[in-house]
Amino acid sequence: MFGVLLLTAVSCTKDGVYAPKSKIQLVFSSSSNTDKHLSQSWNWDGKLLNAIDFYSSTGSLLWTENFSYDGNRLTRVDDYLNSEYTTFVYDGKNLKSANYYYKGALEATAAYKYTDGKLKEMVVTEYEGDKSKDVRNLRSSVLPFAAEVTNAIEAFRASVAERNAAKGIYVITLQFTWTDDNITRIVATSEGRMQTLSLQYDTKNNPLKGFLNLYSVWMEDIDDGNLCFSKNNITSIIYNMDGENEVVNFTYQYNADNYPTMKIEKWADSDNQYFTYYEY
């Protein structure tokens, strides 16, 4: 997971202001379309997202992300249980940086560059030690389907074996190509390695457009088909590294307002299907 997932990089709006027409209330998950269970509960204070509760498949509360604002602009997300938080710094309309802390120590930063109001480059710096790794792995193990689905982004990170021992850091640079209001290509480079992502979209409303969260420093949500940079919903991602491709496809059902109510995820090399349901 190399850093994101995540803002709306359109010049007419401010990054950090998440104001969807349809507000997510509940998210359910299933690996077979029969074992449907509550995975997230979104709590709103008027127009502002106040908190998200995350649940296990057995219904127990795992953690809560709490959102803090300056007016209607997000400034910080906290997980008090695991002593994690991320702060957001802006330069005018645009997000300048996201900074992730674990137990009071800065673990990672993401710096953003824009051209004509659209995000063009993101530089993620992760500091040696990665004290939060066990916490993030725990999160991944309980999030829907993460244990069964190949995480192509994590595979890229794992392939970057050489780190700068003198500085105690390693750096991943992401470059973005846009088609209209959607990111259609991402090139990630680090330590001489490169991974490309090619993305296709539907023409419906992305309920997560403009959404920033605790792990926005890492683009972790993209493997689940969620990219908060883009206007529409991802229908396919082709990951390419060293000439080899991994492909994941997404299909949707929508409500009358053209927001997805169900998402089906299927990797090309697997017969398994994974279901996500949204209630607004």
C-alpha positions as CSV (number, residue, x, y, z in Angstrom):
1,M,0.0,0.0,0.0
2,F,2.0,2.9,-1.2
3,G,0.1,5.9,-0.2
4,V,-3.0,7.6,-1.0
5,L,-6.1,7.1,-1.1
6,L,-7.0,10.6,-1.4
7,L,-8.7,13.7,-2.2
8,T,-10.7,15.4,-4.9
9,A,-8.1,17.1,-7.1
10,V,-10.4,19.4,-9.1
11,S,-9.7,23.1,-9.2
12,C,-13.3,24.2,-8.5
13,T,-13.4,22.5,-5.1
14,K,-11.2,22.5,-2.0
15,D,-9.3,19.3,-1.1
16,G,-10.3,18.1,2.4
17,V,-13.9,19.1,2.0
18,Y,-16.0,15.9,1.7
19,A,-19.6,16.7,0.9
20,P,-21.2,13.9,-1.1
21,K,-24.8,14.3,-2.2
22,S,-25.5,10.8,-0.9
23,K,-23.9,10.0,2.5
24,I,-22.8,6.5,3.3
25,Q,-24.4,5.3,6.5
26,L,-23.6,1.6,6.6
27,V,-21.2,-0.7,4.7
28,F,-21.7,-4.5,4.6
29,S,-19.3,-7.2,3.2
30,S,-19.6,-10.7,2.0
31,S,-17.3,-13.2,0.4
32,S,-20.1,-15.4,-1.0
33,N,-23.2,-13.2,-1.2
34,T,-24.6,-15.2,1.7
35,D,-22.5,-14.3,4.7
36,K,-23.3,-10.6,4.6
37,H,-22.2,-8.8,7.7
38,L,-21.8,-5.2,8.9
39,S,-18.2,-4.0,8.4
40,Q,-18.5,-0.2,8.8
41,S,-20.9,2.3,10.4
42,W,-20.5,6.0,9.3
43,N,-21.6,8.6,11.9
44,W,-22.4,12.1,10.6
45,D,-22.8,15.4,12.4
46,G,-25.0,17.3,10.0
47,K,-22.9,17.6,6.8
48,L,-19.6,16.5,8.4
49,L,-18.4,13.0,8.8
50,N,-17.8,12.5,12.5
51,A,-16.5,9.0,12.8
52,I,-16.4,5.5,11.2
53,D,-16.7,2.4,13.3
54,F,-15.1,-0.8,11.9
55,Y,-16.5,-4.3,12.8
56,S,-15.3,-7.8,12.5
57,S,-17.3,-10.5,10.7
58,T,-18.7,-11.6,14.1
59,G,-20.0,-8.1,14.9
60,S,-17.4,-6.9,17.5
61,L,-16.1,-3.3,17.3
62,L,-12.5,-3.3,16.1
63,W,-11.6,0.4,16.0
64,T,-13.0,3.8,15.3
65,E,-11.6,6.6,13.0
66,N,-12.5,10.1,14.4
67,F,-12.5,13.1,12.1
68,S,-11.6,16.7,13.1
69,Y,-12.1,19.9,11.1
70,D,-11.3,23.5,10.7
71,G,-14.7,24.7,9.6
72,N,-15.7,22.1,7.0
73,R,-12.1,21.2,6.0
74,L,-10.6,18.0,7.4
75,T,-7.4,18.6,9.5
76,R,-6.9,15.3,11.4
77,V,-8.1,11.7,11.7
78,D,-7.5,9.8,15.0
79,D,-7.6,6.1,16.0
80,Y,-7.3,6.5,19.8
81,L,-7.3,2.8,20.4
82,N,-4.1,2.2,18.5
83,S,-2.5,5.6,19.1
84,E,-2.5,6.5,15.4
85,Y,-3.3,9.8,13.7
86,T,-2.9,11.6,10.4
87,T,-2.8,15.3,9.9
88,F,-3.5,17.2,6.7
89,V,-1.8,20.5,5.5
90,Y,-3.2,22.6,2.7
91,D,-1.9,25.3,0.3
92,G,-4.9,27.2,-0.9
93,K,-7.4,24.8,-2.5
94,N,-4.9,21.9,-2.7
95,L,-3.7,19.4,-0.3
96,K,0.0,20.0,0.4
97,S,0.9,17.1,2.6
98,A,-0.5,14.2,4.7
99,N,1.5,13.1,7.8
100,Y,1.0,9.8,9.6
101,Y,2.0,9.4,13.3
102,Y,2.1,6.2,15.4
103,K,2.5,6.6,19.2
104,G,3.6,10.2,18.7
105,A,6.4,9.4,16.1
106,L,6.2,10.5,12.5
107,E,6.1,7.4,10.4
108,A,5.3,8.6,6.9
109,T,4.5,11.6,4.9
110,A,3.0,12.2,1.5
111,A,3.7,15.4,-0.5
112,Y,1.5,16.5,-3.4
113,K,2.2,18.4,-6.6
114,Y,-0.5,19.8,-9.0
115,T,-0.7,21.0,-12.6
116,D,-3.7,23.1,-13.6
117,G,-5.5,22.2,-10.4
118,K,-5.1,18.4,-10.8
119,L,-2.9,16.1,-8.9
120,K,0.1,15.1,-11.0
121,E,2.7,13.7,-8.5
122,M,2.7,12.3,-5.0
123,V,5.9,11.5,-3.1
124,V,5.6,9.1,-0.2
125,T,8.4,9.0,2.4
126,E,8.3,6.1,4.8
127,Y,10.7,6.2,7.7
128,E,12.8,3.2,8.8
129,G,11.4,1.3,11.7
130,D,7.7,1.2,10.6
131,K,6.5,0.8,14.2
132,S,2.9,0.8,12.9
133,K,3.5,-2.2,10.6
134,D,1.9,-4.8,13.0
135,V,-1.1,-2.5,13.5
136,R,-1.6,-2.0,9.7
137,N,-1.2,-5.7,9.1
138,L,-3.8,-6.4,11.7
139,R,-6.2,-4.0,10.1
140,S,-5.6,-5.6,6.7
141,S,-6.3,-9.1,8.1
142,V,-9.8,-8.1,9.3
143,L,-10.8,-5.8,6.4
144,P,-13.0,-7.6,3.9
145,F,-11.2,-10.2,1.8
146,A,-7.7,-8.8,2.3
147,A,-6.3,-12.1,3.4
148,E,-7.5,-13.8,0.2
149,V,-6.9,-11.2,-2.4
150,T,-3.4,-10.5,-3.7
151,N,-2.4,-7.0,-2.8
152,A,-0.5,-6.0,-5.9
153,I,0.6,-2.7,-4.4
154,E,2.0,-4.4,-1.3
155,A,3.8,-6.8,-3.7
156,F,5.5,-3.7,-5.3
157,R,6.5,-2.4,-1.9
158,A,7.9,-5.7,-0.9
159,S,9.9,-5.8,-4.1
160,V,11.8,-2.7,-3.1
161,A,14.3,-4.5,-1.0
162,E,17.0,-1.8,-0.9
163,R,16.4,1.0,1.5
164,N,18.6,4.1,2.2
165,A,20.2,3.0,5.4
166,A,22.0,6.3,5.9
167,K,18.9,8.3,5.9
168,G,16.7,5.6,7.4
169,I,14.0,6.2,4.8
170,Y,12.7,5.0,1.5
171,V,10.7,7.0,-1.0
172,I,8.0,6.0,-3.6
173,T,7.1,8.5,-6.3
174,L,3.7,8.3,-8.0
175,Q,2.8,10.1,-11.2
176,F,-0.8,10.4,-12.4
177,T,-2.4,10.7,-15.8
178,W,-5.9,12.0,-16.1
179,T,-8.7,11.5,-18.6
180,D,-11.3,14.2,-17.9
181,D,-12.1,13.9,-14.2
182,N,-10.6,10.4,-13.6
183,I,-7.1,9.1,-13.0
184,T,-6.5,6.5,-15.7
185,R,-2.8,5.7,-15.2
186,I,-0.5,5.6,-12.2
187,V,3.2,5.0,-12.4
188,A,5.0,4.2,-9.2
189,T,8.8,4.2,-8.9
190,S,11.2,3.4,-6.1
191,E,14.8,2.2,-5.8
192,G,14.9,1.5,-9.6
193,R,11.7,-0.5,-9.6
194,M,8.5,0.5,-11.4
195,Q,4.9,-0.5,-11.3
196,T,2.1,0.8,-13.5
197,L,-1.6,0.8,-12.9
198,S,-4.1,1.3,-15.8
199,L,-7.6,2.1,-14.6
200,Q,-11.1,2.2,-16.3
201,Y,-14.3,3.6,-14.9
202,D,-18.1,3.7,-15.2
203,T,-20.0,6.9,-15.6
204,K,-21.8,6.9,-12.2
205,N,-21.1,8.8,-9.0
206,N,-18.2,7.8,-6.8
207,P,-19.5,8.0,-3.2
208,L,-15.9,8.4,-1.9
209,K,-14.8,11.2,-4.1
210,G,-12.9,13.7,-1.9
211,F,-12.7,11.4,1.1
212,L,-9.5,11.5,3.2
213,N,-8.9,8.9,5.9
214,L,-6.4,7.7,8.5
215,Y,-4.2,5.9,5.9
216,S,-4.3,8.5,3.1
217,V,-0.5,8.5,3.2
218,W,-0.7,5.0,1.7
219,M,-2.9,4.4,-1.3
220,E,-4.2,1.3,0.4
221,D,-7.9,1.4,-0.8
222,I,-7.2,1.1,-4.5
223,D,-7.0,-2.7,-4.4
224,D,-10.6,-2.7,-3.3
225,G,-11.6,-0.4,-6.2
226,N,-11.8,2.8,-4.2
227,L,-9.9,5.9,-5.5
228,C,-11.1,9.1,-3.9
229,F,-9.2,11.2,-6.5
230,S,-11.6,10.3,-9.3
231,K,-15.2,11.3,-10.1
232,N,-16.4,7.9,-11.2
233,N,-16.2,4.3,-10.0
234,I,-13.3,2.0,-11.0
235,T,-14.4,-0.9,-13.2
236,S,-10.9,-2.5,-13.8
237,I,-7.3,-2.1,-12.7
238,I,-4.4,-3.7,-14.6
239,Y,-1.2,-3.8,-12.5
240,N,2.0,-4.3,-14.4
241,M,5.4,-5.0,-12.9
242,D,8.4,-6.7,-14.6
243,G,6.2,-7.4,-17.6
244,E,3.6,-9.4,-15.7
245,N,0.0,-8.3,-15.2
246,E,-2.5,-8.7,-12.4
247,V,-6.1,-7.7,-13.3
248,V,-9.1,-7.0,-11.0
249,N,-12.6,-6.1,-12.2
250,F,-15.5,-4.5,-10.5
251,T,-19.2,-4.5,-11.3
252,Y,-21.9,-2.5,-9.6
253,Q,-25.6,-2.0,-8.9
254,Y,-26.8,1.5,-8.5
255,N,-29.6,3.5,-6.8
256,A,-31.9,6.1,-8.5
257,D,-29.2,8.8,-7.8
258,N,-26.6,6.7,-9.7
259,Y,-24.6,5.8,-6.5
260,P,-23.5,2.2,-6.1
261,T,-25.4,0.0,-3.7
262,M,-23.4,-3.1,-4.4
263,K,-19.9,-3.7,-5.7
264,I,-18.6,-7.1,-6.9
265,E,-14.8,-7.6,-7.0
266,K,-13.2,-10.4,-8.9
267,W,-9.5,-11.0,-9.7
268,A,-8.8,-12.5,-13.1
269,D,-6.7,-15.3,-11.7
270,S,-9.3,-16.4,-9.1
271,D,-12.9,-17.8,-9.2
272,N,-13.8,-16.0,-5.9
273,Q,-16.0,-13.0,-5.9
274,Y,-16.2,-10.4,-3.1
275,F,-19.3,-8.2,-2.4
276,T,-19.6,-4.8,-0.8
277,Y,-22.9,-3.2,-0.1
278,Y,-23.6,0.5,0.6
279,E,-26.6,2.0,2.4
280,Y,-27.1,5.8,2.3
